[in-house]
Amino acid sequence: MYYNLFDSHIHSDNSPDGVHAATFLCENAVARGLSGIAITDHCEMHRFQEQQVSRRLRQSYFETLKARVSFCQRLIVSFGMELGQPNADYALSEKILAEYPYDFVLGSLHSVQNINFHHLNAKELSGAELDDELVRYYTTLLEIVSWGKFDALAHLTYPVRYVTGRDKVEIPQARLDELVEPVLRRMVEKGIALELNTSGYRQGLGGPMPAMRYLSWYRQMGGETITIGSDAHSAPAVGSHISDAMELLAQCGFTHFAFYRRRKPEYLRIV
């Protein structure tokens, strides 16, 4: 059994696909013995106006602060954001980053030119077509990491969640390695933390994103900072499989993982 449980990737109802209020998420985190959580509501830059992101982030900020005060004796509550597709508008992304005193900013890529693996059916694609989509995804992800004005990269192997986890189409390991390796190297160069996203346990992968091989690569390349997040969009998933993730990190040789306050990592022992 592990202690120091911290979930750094949770969405409240201020995300378009979130279900529960920040205070209810905190209640569930306390009930499950977590030390802390980060509320990281979506900021999808390619749909910024459509999803009324400015209003949602403002509400997320105030509700997270309220929860922080309410749970100050029982739970660390960090205010964060998941910055999706910053490449859609880097200038606006930087403006949003300066607008609030974030503790933690996750960078992520869900859509490339408005095509999301969530909406693709890998079974309907030829091998060459699937490879083209993967190349587009990881080329864009490398660009975002090179920009790098966020703290940790979320779900490095995001396409695997849908291609393999949902559609049951295997991506050749050697090809995935070839696409992921330069992204990991650039992350280490830029000092960007790697998120261990536990949603894969719940979504058909049988393990987290990324898998153990990429955690080991990151460490071998000189990466030291790992965050752990459930990617919860509702209360039942808060803290899900955080202990399993800590066990995997220990197997890879990590002795600590991180959470963020004021955009700086603080480290917790894997115990």
C-alpha positions as CSV (number, residue, x, y, z in Angstrom):
1,M,0.0,0.0,0.0
2,Y,1.3,3.4,-0.9
3,Y,0.9,6.8,0.8
4,N,1.6,10.3,-0.6
5,L,-1.1,9.8,-3.1
6,F,-1.5,12.9,-5.3
7,D,-3.7,13.2,-8.4
8,S,-2.4,15.9,-10.7
9,H,-5.0,15.6,-13.5
10,I,-8.6,16.2,-12.6
11,H,-11.4,17.9,-14.5
12,S,-14.3,19.7,-12.8
13,D,-17.7,20.6,-14.3
14,N,-15.9,23.7,-15.6
15,S,-14.5,21.5,-18.4
16,P,-17.0,20.9,-21.2
17,D,-16.8,17.2,-20.5
18,G,-16.5,17.4,-16.7
19,V,-19.3,16.2,-14.4
20,H,-18.8,17.3,-10.8
21,A,-17.9,20.5,-8.9
22,A,-14.5,21.1,-7.5
23,T,-15.7,20.8,-3.8
24,F,-17.3,17.4,-4.5
25,L,-14.1,16.2,-6.2
26,C,-12.2,17.2,-3.1
27,E,-14.6,15.3,-0.9
28,N,-14.0,12.2,-2.9
29,A,-10.2,12.7,-2.8
30,V,-10.3,13.0,1.0
31,A,-12.4,9.9,1.3
32,R,-9.9,7.9,-0.7
33,G,-6.9,9.1,1.4
34,L,-5.3,11.4,-1.2
35,S,-2.7,14.0,0.0
36,G,-3.7,16.4,-2.8
37,I,-5.2,17.0,-6.2
38,A,-4.8,19.5,-9.0
39,I,-7.9,20.8,-10.8
40,T,-6.8,21.0,-14.4
41,D,-9.8,22.1,-16.5
42,H,-9.6,22.1,-20.2
43,C,-8.4,25.0,-22.3
44,E,-8.7,23.8,-25.9
45,M,-7.1,26.5,-27.9
46,H,-8.6,25.4,-31.3
47,R,-12.1,25.8,-29.8
48,F,-11.4,28.7,-27.5
49,Q,-14.4,30.9,-28.4
50,E,-16.8,28.0,-29.1
51,Q,-16.3,26.4,-25.6
52,Q,-16.3,29.8,-23.8
53,V,-12.9,29.0,-22.3
54,S,-12.3,32.4,-20.7
55,R,-15.5,32.1,-18.7
56,R,-14.8,28.5,-17.8
57,L,-11.3,29.2,-16.6
58,R,-12.4,32.2,-14.5
59,Q,-15.0,30.0,-12.8
60,S,-12.5,27.2,-12.4
61,Y,-10.1,29.6,-10.7
62,F,-12.6,30.9,-8.1
63,E,-14.1,27.5,-7.4
64,T,-10.7,25.9,-6.9
65,L,-9.7,28.7,-4.5
66,K,-12.9,28.1,-2.6
67,A,-12.2,24.4,-2.4
68,R,-8.6,25.1,-1.3
69,V,-9.9,27.2,1.7
70,S,-12.6,24.7,2.6
71,F,-10.1,21.7,2.6
72,C,-7.0,23.5,3.7
73,Q,-6.5,21.2,6.7
74,R,-7.2,17.9,4.8
75,L,-6.0,18.2,1.2
76,I,-3.6,20.1,-0.9
77,V,-5.6,21.7,-3.7
78,S,-3.6,23.0,-6.7
79,F,-5.1,25.3,-9.4
80,G,-4.1,24.1,-12.8
81,M,-5.1,23.9,-16.4
82,E,-4.8,21.5,-19.3
83,L,-3.6,23.6,-22.2
84,G,-4.7,21.7,-25.3
85,Q,-3.4,22.5,-28.8
86,P,-1.4,25.7,-27.9
87,N,-0.1,25.5,-31.5
88,A,-3.6,26.8,-32.6
89,D,-2.7,30.2,-31.2
90,Y,0.6,30.5,-29.3
91,A,0.1,34.3,-28.6
92,L,-3.3,33.7,-27.0
93,S,-1.9,30.7,-25.1
94,E,0.7,32.9,-23.6
95,K,-1.8,35.5,-22.7
96,I,-4.0,32.9,-20.9
97,L,-0.9,31.6,-19.1
98,A,-0.3,35.1,-17.7
99,E,-3.9,35.7,-16.7
100,Y,-4.1,33.6,-13.5
101,P,-1.6,32.4,-10.8
102,Y,-1.5,28.8,-12.0
103,D,0.1,26.2,-9.8
104,F,0.4,23.6,-12.6
105,V,0.0,23.6,-16.4
106,L,-0.4,20.4,-18.4
107,G,0.4,20.6,-22.1
108,S,-1.6,18.3,-24.3
109,L,-2.5,17.5,-27.9
110,H,-6.0,16.1,-28.6
111,S,-6.6,17.3,-32.2
112,V,-4.5,17.9,-35.2
113,Q,-6.1,20.1,-37.8
114,N,-9.4,19.4,-36.0
115,I,-9.0,15.6,-36.4
116,N,-9.0,13.8,-33.0
117,F,-8.2,10.1,-32.6
118,H,-11.3,10.0,-30.4
119,H,-13.3,10.5,-33.6
120,L,-11.3,8.2,-35.8
121,N,-12.0,4.5,-36.2
122,A,-8.7,2.8,-36.7
123,K,-10.4,-0.3,-38.1
124,E,-11.5,1.8,-41.1
125,L,-8.0,3.0,-41.9
126,S,-5.4,1.3,-43.9
127,G,-2.0,0.8,-42.4
128,A,-0.6,3.6,-44.4
129,E,-3.5,6.0,-43.4
130,L,-3.0,5.2,-39.7
131,D,0.7,5.8,-40.0
132,D,0.0,9.2,-41.6
133,E,-2.2,10.2,-38.8
134,L,0.4,9.1,-36.2
135,V,3.1,11.0,-38.0
136,R,0.9,14.1,-38.1
137,Y,0.2,13.7,-34.4
138,Y,3.8,13.3,-33.2
139,T,5.2,15.9,-35.5
140,T,2.8,18.4,-34.0
141,L,3.5,17.2,-30.5
142,L,7.2,17.7,-31.0
143,E,6.4,21.3,-32.1
144,I,4.4,21.9,-29.0
145,V,7.1,20.5,-26.8
146,S,9.7,22.7,-28.5
147,W,7.5,25.7,-27.6
148,G,7.4,24.2,-24.1
149,K,5.7,26.9,-22.0
150,F,4.0,24.4,-19.7
151,D,5.1,22.2,-16.8
152,A,4.3,18.6,-17.8
153,L,3.2,16.8,-21.0
154,A,-0.1,14.9,-20.6
155,H,-0.8,11.4,-22.0
156,L,2.3,11.0,-24.3
157,T,0.8,8.0,-26.0
158,Y,-2.7,9.5,-26.4
159,P,-3.4,7.9,-29.8
160,V,-2.9,4.4,-28.2
161,R,-5.9,5.1,-26.0
162,Y,-8.2,4.9,-29.0
163,V,-6.3,2.9,-31.6
164,T,-5.4,0.1,-29.3
165,G,-7.5,0.5,-26.2
166,R,-10.8,1.2,-28.0
167,D,-10.5,0.0,-31.6
168,K,-8.2,-3.0,-30.8
169,V,-5.7,-2.2,-33.6
170,E,-2.1,-2.7,-32.7
171,I,0.5,-0.1,-33.5
172,P,3.8,-1.7,-34.4
173,Q,6.1,-1.2,-31.4
174,A,9.1,-0.2,-33.4
175,R,7.1,2.5,-35.3
176,L,5.7,4.0,-32.1
177,D,9.2,4.0,-30.6
178,E,10.5,5.9,-33.6
179,L,7.8,8.6,-33.2
180,V,7.9,8.9,-29.4
181,E,11.7,9.0,-29.0
182,P,12.4,12.5,-30.3
183,V,9.5,13.9,-28.2
184,L,11.0,12.4,-25.0
185,R,14.4,13.8,-25.9
186,R,13.1,17.3,-26.5
187,M,11.2,17.1,-23.2
188,V,14.4,16.4,-21.3
189,E,16.1,19.2,-23.1
190,K,13.3,21.6,-22.2
191,G,13.0,20.4,-18.6
192,I,9.4,19.3,-19.1
193,A,7.9,16.8,-16.7
194,L,6.4,13.6,-18.0
195,E,2.8,12.7,-16.9
196,L,2.0,9.1,-16.0
197,N,-1.7,9.1,-16.9
198,T,-3.6,6.3,-15.3
199,S,-6.7,6.5,-17.5
200,G,-5.4,3.6,-19.6
201,Y,-6.2,1.3,-16.7
202,R,-9.9,2.3,-17.1
203,Q,-10.0,2.5,-20.9
204,G,-9.0,-0.9,-22.2
205,L,-5.2,-0.6,-22.2
206,G,-4.5,-2.6,-19.1
207,G,-1.9,0.0,-18.0
208,P,-1.1,3.7,-18.0
209,M,0.0,6.1,-20.7
210,P,2.9,6.0,-21.4
211,A,3.9,2.4,-20.8
212,M,6.8,1.3,-18.7
213,R,9.3,1.3,-21.6
214,Y,8.9,5.1,-22.2
215,L,9.1,5.9,-18.5
216,S,12.4,4.0,-18.5
217,W,13.6,5.9,-21.6
218,Y,12.7,9.2,-20.1
219,R,14.8,8.4,-17.0
220,Q,17.7,7.1,-19.0
221,M,17.7,10.3,-21.1
222,G,18.0,12.3,-17.9
223,G,14.4,13.1,-17.2
224,E,13.7,13.3,-13.4
225,T,10.3,14.8,-12.9
226,I,7.1,12.6,-13.2
227,T,3.6,13.7,-12.3
228,I,0.7,11.2,-11.9
229,G,-2.8,11.9,-13.0
230,S,-6.0,10.0,-13.3
231,D,-7.5,12.2,-16.0
232,A,-10.7,12.0,-14.0
233,H,-13.8,13.7,-15.5
234,S,-16.1,12.7,-12.6
235,A,-15.8,11.9,-8.9
236,P,-15.6,8.1,-9.1
237,A,-12.3,8.3,-11.1
238,V,-10.5,10.6,-8.7
239,G,-7.3,9.0,-7.5
240,S,-7.9,6.0,-9.7
241,H,-4.9,3.7,-10.0
242,I,-2.5,6.2,-8.5
243,S,-1.0,3.5,-6.3
244,D,-0.5,1.3,-9.4
245,A,1.4,4.2,-11.1
246,M,3.6,4.6,-8.1
247,E,4.5,0.9,-8.1
248,L,5.4,1.2,-11.8
249,L,7.6,4.2,-11.2
250,A,9.4,2.3,-8.4
251,Q,10.0,-0.6,-10.8
252,C,11.6,1.9,-13.2
253,G,13.9,3.2,-10.5
254,F,12.2,6.4,-9.6
255,T,12.2,7.2,-5.9
256,H,10.0,10.4,-6.1
257,F,7.2,11.9,-8.1
258,A,6.1,15.5,-8.3
259,F,3.2,17.8,-7.9
260,Y,3.4,21.6,-8.6
261,R,2.8,24.7,-6.7
262,R,3.4,28.2,-8.2
263,R,4.7,26.4,-11.4
264,K,7.5,24.7,-9.4
265,P,7.8,21.0,-8.7
266,E,7.6,19.7,-5.2
267,Y,8.6,16.0,-4.7
268,L,6.9,13.2,-2.8
269,R,8.6,10.0,-1.9
270,I,7.2,6.8,-3.4
271,V,6.3,5.2,-0.1
